[in-house]
């Protein structure tokens, strides 16, 4: 997954204990001082990087300081989006939205000021008090999404940031951490989260994951890990994401639901819930993908099925046509309820 040979670092980040920890993990890496983790011309905004997309993700690492600390209200998957402790990903899912914000390459940036981030979160959680009423995020706890712009299971290979967050939420009976992942990192099984961290394993039909979920853990291994994470004290949900419409999509998802049902213990089924997220794509990302993985675009870029829509953050994306998507969603939920009647759907989009 990672073979770090070059680390771009902000001087302030390298002086912090977490920054020193990261540098000590790769003592032979070439160090490149940069003024900002956002201002690295050879990584950001250079379209020629698309041809060495995966190599950069494996070999490059950025070390920075998170300047803006805010827990943004969400209300969909989580009540709040926690300040990031990392940005970017070593995996290379062809539909990922994060590269749209960082240019043509997207290696992981680790934020070294973890004490500031955990301190801010601790104060924010305490200010909320008890959750006054249930919602789709959770019936009792305030839910904080930790990995909006990264995959926390991979981030944990780079530093102790994620473990520090799990330790923090263990102390708060009114809050839960939550993150989605496509990578099975079994080191997390030793962290004793005591039910205060929700891991959401993202799932899709295996043949589509093989095509579009590049450098991720195979779907059968993700399913096989669920029981172990439940036994280790995590709340484990699943993300059916992204749902990609093909000629055989319903048959493919029926097979996945059956695999999931067969693979889960009673304990895992009793606490299972899900999110359903249909594919959103982007014209700029489509152009990048045609340079390094055009095969994936045969299922992701479907002008015959999609329409342009501006997202909440102002980006111009493509999604399945609204009326058709409503039908697709109804078909998907009917199938899910038939195959996995115990699996609550917390959020569908």
N, C-alpha and C positions, 0 to 999 in steps of 0.2 A: 504493500500500500504506500509506504513512504521510504524514500532513500534520499534524505535531505543533503544536498551538496552546496547550496547557496542560501544564505540567510540575509535578507534585507532588514535593517533594524533602525529604529529611531533611537538616538542616544539616550533619551530619557527612559525608554523601555528597557534598554540593556542594563541600566543602573538599578532597576527594581529587582527584588528577590525572585519573582517569577520569571523575569526576563533572563536573569543569570541561570536559572534552572533550565530554561529552554536552550540557551547557548551551550550549556554543559552537556546536554544530551547529544549534541552533534559537534564535538570538538574539532573535527577535521573539515567542517563546512567552511567555504569561503564567506567572509563577512563583508557586507556592503552597506555602508552608512547611507541613510536617506533622510531627507528633511521631514517626510511625512509618509505614512503607510499608504496614503492615497496618491502620492506623487512619485511613481516609479515608471518612467516612460517605457522601459524595456518590457514591462509587464502589462501596463494598463493602456488600452487604446491603440495597440499595434495589431492590425488585422493579420499580419504575417504570423502571429503567434498561434492562430487557429490550427496551423499545420503541425504544431508541436504541443498541442493543448494538453494531452495526457502527460507528456514528459515534464512539462512545467509543474503540473499538479503534484507529481511524485517527487520532484527534486528541489522545488523552491519553497521557501517559508518566509513569511513577513512577521516582524515583531514590532508591535506598536502600542500606543497608549490610547485608550478609549476616552475621547474628550467629552462627549455629551452623554450624560447619564439620565435616562428617563424611562419609566415604566409606562408605556403607551396603552391606553384602553383598547381592547379588542372586541370581546363579546362573541366571537365565533368559536374558534378552537380553544381559546383561553380568555380569561378575563383581562389579562395584561400581557404585553410583550415586554419581557425583561431586557435590560441593557445587554447587548451582545458581549460575550467574552471571546468571541472569534468571528471572523468573517471569511467566507470562501469555503472551498471543500476540495479534498483530495480525490473525491469521486467525480464522475463526469457524466451525469445523467443528461441526455440530449435535450430534455425539455426544461432544464433548470432555469429559474428566473434570475438567480443571483448574478450571473455573468453580465446581464443587461446593464447592471449598475456599475460594473467595474471594468468594462472594456472586453477585450478579446481573451484575456487570460484570468484565471481565478484561483490562484493558490491560496492556501489558508493564511490568514493573518491572525496571530495570537495576540490578545490584549494583555499586557503585563500588569496593569494596575488592578489586579483582582481584589485586593483589599478594599479599594474604593467602591468597586462594583458590588461586592457582597455587603459592605456597610450600607450603601444606598438601599439595596433590596431589603435588608433587615429592617431599616427604618420605615420603608414603604409598607411592608407587610404589617408591622405593628400599628401603623396609622389606620389601616383598613378595619381592624377589629374583626369581629365575627361576621361571616357572610349572612346578610339578613334573610335571603330567600334562595331557593334552588334556581339554577338556570341550566342551559344546555352544556355549559362548561363543566359543572360539577354541582351536586346537590348541597354540599356543605362547605367546601374549601374554595378560597380564591386561587385560581389557577394561573400560573406564570409560565409562558412559553419561553424556553431558554435558547432555542436554536433557530431563530428566524432566518438567519443568513449563513448557517453552517449545519453540520451534522455532529451532534455532541459525542456520539460514539467514536467518531474519528478524531474529534478534538481531544478526546481523552488519551489518545496515543501521543499527543504533542506536549501536554502539560497537565498539571493537577487542577486546572480551572474548573472543570466539570465536577470533579469529586468535591471540590470546595463548595460548589453550589448544592450538590446533593446533601452534604453535611449541614449546610445552612437550613435547608427546608426540613430536615429531620427534626429541627428544634422548634418548628412552628406548626402547631396543631390546626391553625386556621388557614393554611396555605399549602399548595402543592406545586412542585416543579413539573414541567411537561416538555418533552421533546420528541420529535419524529426522527426515525433513523432507518437507514437501509443497510447498515453495517452491524454485524453481530460482534461486539467486543465483550468477551467473557470476563475481562478484568472487572467490569462493572458489577459482577455477581458478588464480589467481596465487600461491597460498600455499605451494606446494611441500611437501606433507605427507609425502612420501617413504614412503608406505605405512603410516604410523602413525596415520591417522585413517580410520575406516570411516563412510561416508555410507550411510544406509539410506533409499532413496526409497520412500515409502508409495504403494501402488498399489491401485486398485479399478476395477471397470468404469466407463467414462467417464460414462455417464448417471447412475449413482448418485453419482459424485463431483460432478457438476454440481449435484445436488440437495442433497448433504450437506456437501461440502467447500467451504464458502463462503470466497471471497477467497483461494483457493489457486491454484497453477499448474496449468493443465489437464493431465490425465494423459498425453496424447500428448507434451507438452513435457517432462514428467518422464522418460518413457522415452527421448526423444531426447537428453537430457542425460547419460545414463549413460555412453556411450562417452567423452564429453569429460572427465568426472570421472575415469574410469579412466586416460585418457591423461595427466591432470594429476597423477597419483600417489596418488589416493585408492583405497582398497579400497571397492568399491561393492556393497552388497547391496540387496535389496528387502524391504519389509514388505507382505505381502498383508493389508491391514488398513484398516478392519475388514471382515470378511466378513459381509455382510448377506444374510439368507435372504429371497428373493422367489420368485415363481412361476417365474421364468426364470433363477435365480441360477447354475446350472451352465452353461447356455448362454452367459451373459454372461461368466463367468470363462474359459470355453474361448476365447472371442473375445479376451479380454485376454491370455491366455497366448500366443496366436498372434501378436498384435501385438508382444508383448515379444520373442518369438523372432525375428521378422522385423527388429526394430529394433536388435539387439545385434550387435556385432562378435565375432569369435572370442575376442579378448582379454578382453572383458567376460564372455562366457559361461564362460570357463575359471576365473574367480575368483568367479562368482556364487553366492550362498547367500541363503536367505530365512527370514523368520519368518511364521507364519500366526496371526492373532489374530481370533477371532470377536467380534462385537459384544457389548459390555456397555453397558447403558443404566441410567438412574437416574430414579426417579419425580420427584424435585425438578427435575432438568434437563428432563424432559418437560414439566412445568408452565411452566417458563421458555420453552421452545421454542414452545409453543402461542401465546405472546404475540408472537413475532417471526418464526417460520418454521414454521407448523403443517404445511405440506406435507411437510416432512422427516419429521415424526412418523408419517406414514402407513406408512413402511417401518421406522422405528426402534422405534416403540412397538407391539409385537405381542403382546398378552396371550394370544392364541390359540396362540402358539409359545413364550412365555417363562415363566420362573418366578423367584421372588425368591430371592436368595442374598446372604449377608453376605460382603463381601470381607475380605482380610487386614487392611486398615486400619479395619475396623469399619463401613464404609459399607453401606447396604442397597441393593443393585443388582438389576437384572433381567438374566437371561441366558437363552439358549435352553435348553429343558428338557434335563437332563443326558443322558438316553438318546438323545434326538433329536440333540443336539449331537454325540455320539460318532459317530452315523451320518453327519451332515453332514461332520464332519472326515474320516472315512474316504473319503467320496465326493470331497471336495476334494483330498485327497492323491493319490488314484488318478488324478484328472484332471490334476493337476500333474505327476505322474511320467510320464504319457502324453505330455503336450504339451511339457514342459521336463525331460527326463530327466537333464540335467546340473545342474539346480538343487537343491542340497542344502537340506534343511529343517533349520535349526538349532534351531528352537523353534516349537512349535505349541500354541495354547491356545484 
